[in-house]
Amino acid sequence: MTILGWQFTPRLWSTIAATAGIVIFIQLGNWQLSRAEEKESRQERLDLLSREPAVAVPDIPVRIEDFQYRQVEARGEYVPLHTIYLDNKIFQGMAGYQVITPLRIGKSSMHILVNRGWAPANRDRNKLPEAPAPNGEVIVSGLATIATQKTLELSADVVAGKVWENLDLERYRRATGLMLQPVMILQKNDVKDGLVRQWVRPDSGAAKNLGYAFQWFAMALAVLIIYLVLSVKRNRPKEK
């Protein structure tokens, strides 16, 4: 086929390779789009749950999926003996800790961890910030989230007294011997204890999938362009 002096002469092997590549890249792009749609739908559901009235945390074991991202309320007494400080938490450019204290639900043996908020680190890292838990029975309200929170750590056994790099629920259970719910409360009600409670809204991650989809579609387009460039030749006029 010749158009304006340019002749389209594709080879069989290049046509097969280009077609296969384009189909694969488009399928991968569509898969990423479907993943983004799933995450956006899940985020919409979680946003809806977070706006519903608070539900009480019972003193019997619950399922994560029944409480995650719900507004919850728990009544009981703090167990300050087992308070831990999650290290390397940044707020407005300042290093500090998130203060985690277990709450005994009612008079039962069941506990739930409460992330009471952020406190700035002292210049002397050997001195922890003062964050005493309220005495007596309290009502804690906030957002339920997965208790285990992990970032990069050099060892699975990095636990130094009350300062922890990561919160691992099973590790915490072994260290304290407490019976714990699988969720943790990000406390929202203010109790005038000086802790900062400005929680970041969880990201659905859909934007990352959309970015990946764009990359796959761009690669499909690049394969098509390369195929066309390599398959088109300019007809040279015959010398007389």
ABEGO torsion letter per residue (X at the ends): XBBGGBBBBBBAAAAAAAAAAAAAAAAAAAAAAAAAAAAAAAAAAAAAAAABBBBBBBABBBBAAAABGBBBBBBEBBBAAABBBBBGBBBGGBBBBBBBBBBBBEABABBBBBBAEBBBBBABAABBBBBBBBBEBBBBBEBBBBABBBBBBABAABBBEABBABBBAAAAAAAAGBBBBABBBBBABBAGAGBBBBBBBBBAGAAAAAAAAAAAAAAAAAAAAAAAAAABBBBBBBBX
